[in-house]
Amino acid sequence: MNNKITSQTLLSTLWVFILFNMIFRDLHQLLAQGYIEEMMALEISNPAMLFYGIILEIPIAMVLLSRILKDKTNKWTNIVAASFVMLGTLSTLPSADWDDIFFVLVKLVAFLAIIRVAWKLPSQKFLEN
């Protein structure tokens, strides 16, 4: 019995891990005193809402795409997606408190793992003779 996990399964699982961290970081923030009032007082522009919506949608799409894309496409899609979402995650650091920094660090490790696993995927298929 072969229990080796495929790269595609590992990539998909890492994206799920990132999504859980995004969701539970937000739920965790609800416990902070004054957080709900602070969020209700914010006036976030439509472009900013769209940007963060895209940042959230990418990991959701990557859960599926990591499993179905061919190696070469999978490699570059994961590297670009992880880099883009990582930059979006890092953009939250200027206003971050200790627990936010903790969640960012956990996600950064996962992003780097995605990039490393994806980098090892073949870039091209070898032609059979």
Number of C-alpha atoms within 10 A of each C-alpha: 3 4 5 6 8 10 19 23 15 18 28 24 17 21 26 17 16 22 19 13 17 18 11 13 16 12 11 13 14 13 10 9 9 10 12 12 9 9 11 8 9 8 7 9 9 9 9 10 11 11 13 14 11 14 18 17 13 18 24 16 13 23 21 16 19 26 18 14 14 16 20 15 18 24 25 16 18 26 19 13 19 24 17 15 21 18 13 16 19 16 11 13 12 8 8 14 10 8 12 17 16 13 17 22 14 14 24 20 12 19 24 15 16 24 21 15 17 26 16 11 17 14 15 10 9 7 5 4 3
